[in-house]
Amino acid sequence: MAKLLNKNELSIDELPDLEKPKRRFFGREKKPEPEEKLPLTSPKSEYFRKPPKIFVIMYVFFIFAAGMGDWVQINGRFGAILKAMTVGCIALAILYFMIYGESKVLPKIYSFFVLFAIPLLLTLLISLFVWSVNMADMSAVSRGAQKMLFQFINVAAVLSGAYMFRQAALRYMFFGLALANGTMAAIEAARFGIGASIQSLVNGIISGGEAIGFMRRMEIADITFTMGLFMLYFIFIERKRKGTFKWILISGFFFLLGFKRIAFAGFAMSLVMWVVLEKRRLKTRIRTVYTVSIMLALFCFFYVIFIKSGMFIELCAQLNIDVLGRDIIYNYMSNYYEISPMFMGQGFEYTVALLQSMIRSGEKLIGVMAIHNDILKQFIELGFWGFWAWALFNYVYQIRWYMRDFGEKAGRLVLAINLYTIITYMTDNTLYYFWMSMAIRMLMISYAFSDEVKVELEKEQKERGFITPDELRDFAGDDSLV
């Protein structure tokens, strides 16, 4: 029997239609012991879907309050303070632990903490070394430390939500941000007038993003990019769930309202990849995910070379593409890095501090304080080897780890996220956007806690032709065979 069921010879679907031998125990049929299942309403259940409402309300409120910090009216003065409201999510998780003492999911939470913390710690360690060697200006050090602190708060808020709500944490985060975005839109629409606001929206869409009035005020970059990620997740993972269609419409509306053209390109690229791979064989999907992941890491490096050589600006000029002053920024930054294994980097947030000092000195070649190219920014700040460590971890190792534990569809989800984000990294500053980085982490951990993981893993096993030990025991009725 063991030989008959060898995975290389027959799959479970090809087994002969034989009557399964009954298990006997003292002359009677032995009934299988019922699997211990905790009710979904129990806080001890790994897939706990009905947390106390007060925790849900408070979590959504903290996300909403922090999201309001992106409103243009208060962003410059109080934005950072309001984003610190996400600390409330962490405090809420601590209170939840004190009340329920739940520890079953802590190992999974810890594994994701390690995954999310490694690139941040890598950046911090490289920067500490560079700062000490170069005797860096304190403005760069303090800005880098502040931004890194917010990223660790970001990670802790994601893990707190996943600890309390499991897969539902993503929807609660979406509710909070959608409520914040909707509140901003309502206030601005009241200010400009309903008719003028609708006209502004229509004109902006028709003109391809030439926003004025109401639509100009709704260009909330961070939340707009984040809504694109939510929309991808709802379409790829939850489209068959009841009620998901309305969340697709809501996220799509806010995604359109913010009208970031580069986000549309990333969204389309991810969508095409998903549709193309959806109907392919498992082996083809896995190979494609790995191959594209490696290509993305290589692309990042060659993109930096392309910019350093000046060919990027030349190509844009030939295609009559308005680079909005990026040619000035790239030429200015070319003095501060070189494509060489000896280049050790300038440290985290160096490029921002450099542009700020340029403006303060009165030189002001261009009135921006960001490089608008996260790939180039990573190379300048982390150096040659630090850049490669970031690219390989972000685009290769992370997918391999995620796919190993949660299946091919999980890896495909991360690839979709990477395709969406790498397009924005090429011409924008989205790598450390607070909400966008939080959404990326939330998408990954929420899927890991979803019911769909087990279903997808079982599909993979059948497609591979594997027979699990449980299936073999059920057929043979004899534990000694496995």
N, C-alpha and C positions, 0 to 999 in steps of 0.2 A: 504493500500500500504506500509506504513512504517513497519507494521508487516511482510508483505510478504518479504520485503527486509532485514529483520534482518540478520546480517552476520552469525549467527549461523544456519540459516535455508537454505538459498539459496545464492549462489555466483552469480556474475554478468553474468557468462557464463550459468547459469541454469535458467535465467529469461525466462518467456514465450515469444514467438514471437508475441508481440502485437504492434500495430501501436502507435507510440508516439503521445500524444495529442499536437496539435499545440498551441503555445502561441499567444494570440490575444491582440491587442492594438488598441482600437477604430475601431473594425471590420476588421482590417488588421493583417496579420501575422507579429509578431514582430521579426525583425531580430536581432540575437545576436550581441551585441556590439563587434567590433573587438578588440582582445587583443592587447594592446600596445606593440609593439616589436621594439627594437632599432636595427639598422643595425649592423652586425657583424664587420663592419669597423669603427664603432663609438667608441671612447675611453670611452663613457658612458655606453657601453654594458658590462654586467658582464662577458660574454664569448667573450671578445675582442680578435680576432685571428690575426689581421693585424696591429700590432703596427708600428710606424714609423721605417723605416729600420735602421736609424742611431742609435736608441736605441738598436735594436737587435745586430747590429755589435759591438757596444761598450760593451754590456753585454757579448757577446761571447769572445771578446778580453780580458776583465778583467779576465774571467774564464780561458782562455788559458794562459795568462801571469802568473796567480797564479799557474796554473797546472804545468808550467815549473819549478816551485820551487821544484818539486819532482824528477827532474832529478838528478841522482847520482853525476854528475859533479859539481852541484852548490847547492845541497840540504843542505850540512853541513854548508856552509858559508852564503848563501843568501836565503835559503828556507823559513824562517819565514818572511823575507822582502817581497818576492814575494807573499806569501799567503795573506799578508796585502793588496795586489792589489784588493782583493774582496771588500774592502771599496769603490772602484770605483762603484761597483754595487749599493751600498747604496746611494752614491751621485747621481747616475743616476736616481734612483727612486725619490729622492727629487726634482730633476730637472723636472722629468715627472709630479710630483704633482703640481709644480709651474706653468707649462705650461697648463695642462689640468684641474687641480683642481678636479680630480676624487675622490669621497668619498664613492661611493655606496658599494664598496667591503671592506671598512675599518673594519666594524664589524667582517667579517669573518677572515680577516687578524689578527685582534686583538685576536680573540679566539684561533687561532693557535699560536700566540705569547705566550699566557698564557700557552698553552699545552707544548710548547717547552721550556719555561723558568722555569717551576716549578721544574724539576729535577736538573737543573743547580743551581737555587736559594737554593734548599734543600741542595745540596752538599756544596755550599758556606757558608750557615749559620751553618751547622754542623762543617765545617772546621774552621770557625772563632771562634766558641766556643772552639773547641779542641786546636787550636793554642794558644788561650789566657790562657787556663787552664794548658797546658803542657809547656808553654813558648817556643814554637817551634823555631827552628833555622830559620833564615831569608831566607836561601837558599830554604827551602821547601815552605815558604810562598810566596816568589817572583815567584818561578816556578809555584805554584798553581794559583796565581793571573794572571800570563801571559797566562797560558793555558785556564783559565776561560774567559779571555778577548777575546781570539780567538774564543771560542765557542759562545759567544754572537755576535761577528762579523759574525760568520757562520750563526746564526739564522737570523740576520738582512739581510744578503745577500739573504737567501732563501725567506724571506718575501718580499724583494724588487723585486726579480724576479717574484714572484707570483702576486704582485700588478700590475706590468707593463704588464705581458704576460699571466697571468692566467695559464691554463693547459700547454701552450706551453713553459713555463719556464723550465720544465724538459728537453725538447729536446734541448733548447739553452744551458743549462748546459752540457748536453751530447756532443753537438757539440764542445764546448770549450775544454772539457777534452779529447775527441777523437782527436782533432787537436793537443793538447799538446802531447799526447801519440804517435801519428803518427810522429810528429816532432822528438821526442826523438828516435824513432825506425829508422827513416830515417838517422839521424846523426850517430847513432851507426852502422847501416848497412854499411854506407859509410866508416866508420872507419875500420871495420873488413873485409869488402868486401861482396858483395851480396852472392856469393857462400858459403863462410864460415858461413855467418849468417844463411842461409837456413839450412845448415848442422847442425849448433848448435841448431837450433829450432827442427829439426827432432830428433836429438840425445836426446835432453832434454825431448821430449814427449815420446819417446820409453823407455827411462830409468826411466820414472816416476818422472821427476823433477830434475835430477842430472845435473844442469845447469852449463855450462862453456862458456866463450867468450861472444858472442852477447846475448844469452838468459840470462846469468847471469846479464848482465847490464840492462836487461829489467824486472828484478824482482822489479817492482815499486809497493810495497805492497798496499799502500793506493788507488791508482788509479785502480789497479787490482781488489781489493775487490769491489770497486765502480762500475766497469764495470759489475760485476756479478749482482748487484742490478738493474742496468739499463736493463740488459738482462731479468731478471725476470719480470720487469714491462712491457717491450715490449711484452713478450710472454703472460702474464696473462691478461693485460688490453688492449693493442693496436694491438694485432696480426691481427685483422680484418680490421684495417685501411690501407688505400692505402700507399704503400711505407715503411711500418714498417719492412718488411722482410729484407731489406738492413741494417736497424739499428740493427736488431738482429744479422746479420752476422758480422757487424763491432764491436759491443760490445762483441760478442762471440770471435772474433779474438784476441782482446786485453786482454780478460779474459784468453784465452788460452796462450797468449804470456807471461803474468805474472806468470802463472803456480803456483798458490797457492793451494796445495792439500786440505787444510782444507776448502778453499772456494768451491772447487768442492763438498765436502761432504755436506756443507750447502746448496748449490744450488740443489743438488739431493734431499735432504730432503724436501725442499720447493716445488720442482716440484712434488714429489710423493704426498705430502699433497694436493696440488691443484687438481691434476688429480683425486685422490680418492674422494674428496668432490664435485667436479664439477657436478656430476650426482646424488648426493644425494638430498633428500628432504630438503626444507628450514629449517624445525625444526631440522633435524639432523645436518645440517651444523652449525646452530647457537649454538646448544648444544656442538658440537665438538670444535668449536672455543673457547667457554668459558672454557670448560674442559681442553683443551690443554694449554690455557693461564695460568690457575691456576697451572697446572702441571709444567710449565716452571719456575714459581716463586718458587715452592717447590724444583724443581731440583737444582736451583742455591744454595739454602741453604745446601741441602744434598751433593752437589758437594764439597762445602767448608769443610764439615765434612769428606768426603771421602779423601780429600787431607791431612787434618790435622792428620788423623789417620795413614797415610802412606800407605794405601791400594791402592791408585792410582798408586804410583810408583811400588809397588809390582806386581800389575796387568800388568803394562807395561813391567816389567822384565820377567814375565811368558810368555807374548805374543811376546817377543823379539822385542819390539818397542823401537826405539831410541828416548829418550825424550830430547836429545840435551842439557843436562845440567840442565833441569828443576828440577831434583831431588835435585841438590845442592841449587838452588834458593829456593825451597819450604822448605827444611830443615832449611835454614838460616832464612827465614821469619817466621817460626813457633814460633820463640822466641818473636815475636812482636804482636801476637794476641792470643785470646782464644775464644772458643765457649761458650759464656756466655752472658746472658742479661745485665751483668754489664760492658761488654766491650764497651767502648764509641768511639773507633776508634782513628786513628792517624792523620787524616786530609788529605785533597786532595793533591795528588802527594807525599805523604810521602815515599811510596815505592821506587819511582825513586830517591828521594834525599838520601835515605838510601843506595841504591846500588852505587850511585855516591860517597858518603862519604867513602864507603868500598873500592872502587877502589883508591880514592885519598890517603887513609891511607896506601896503600901498601898491604892490606890483599888480595884483588883481588882473591876471591874464583872462580869467573867466570867473564869473560870479557864482561858482558852485563850491561845495565843500565835500564832495564825494567823487570818486573816480568813475562811477557809472560803468563798472566792469568788474564783477566779483572774481572772475577767473584771474584776470591780471592782478587784482588786489591781493589775492591769495599768494601769487608767485612773489610779488614784491615784499610782502610781509613775512612769509614763511621761508623764503629762500628755495633753492633748487630741490634739495632733498626733502624739506618740509612740505613743499608743494606736492611732490610725488607721493609722500606718505598720506597726505590729505586726499588726493585724487584716487589712489588705489583703495583706501579704506572706504571712501564715500561711494565709489562707483563699482567696486569689485567685491571686496570682503563683505560689506554690509549685505549685499544681495545674497551671497553664498551662505552666510550665517542665517539669514531670514528664510531662505528657501529650504535649507537643511532642516530647520525646526518646524516650519509651517507649510511647506509644500510649494509646488511650482507656481500656483496662482499668487501666493504671497510674494514670490520673487518678481512675478510679472507686475504686481502692484507697485513694488518699489521701483522697478524700471520705468513704469509710467510716470511716477513722481519725479524721477531723475530726468526724464525727457522733458517734462514740463518745466522743471526748475532750471535746467542747464541753459535753456533758451533765454530765460530771464537773467541768469548770471552773466550772459555774454554782453548785455548792454545796460544792466541796471545794478542796484545795490541790495538785492533781495536775500542774499545768503544769511544775513543776520537780522532780517526783518523779524520782529517779535512774533507776530501772529502767524506769519508764513512758516517760520521754523517750528512753532508750536503745533501747527496743523500737520506738518510732515510727520512729526513724532507721534501725534495723536492718531493719525491714519494707520501707522504701522502697528502701534500697540493695541488699538481697538480691533483691528482685524485679527490679531493674535488671540484675542479673547472671544472672538465671535464663534457662534455655533457652526459656521460654514467651514471652519478649518478642518474639523473632523470629517465632514462630508467630502471635502475636496481631497483629503489624504486617502480616504477609502476609494474614491474614484481613481486616483493615481495608482494605487496598489492593483486594482483590477485591470487598468490599462497596461501596466507593466507586466501583468500575468502572474503576479505574486499571490500566494495563498498564505494568509495570516495564520498563526498558531490557533487562534480561536475558530477560524473556519475549518481547519484541519481536524480539530477535536470534535466539532459538531458533526462532521461527516463520518469520521472513523469511530467515534465513541470510545476512544482509547487514548489516554493521556501519554502513554508510553511511546507513541509514535512521534512525538515532538519534544 
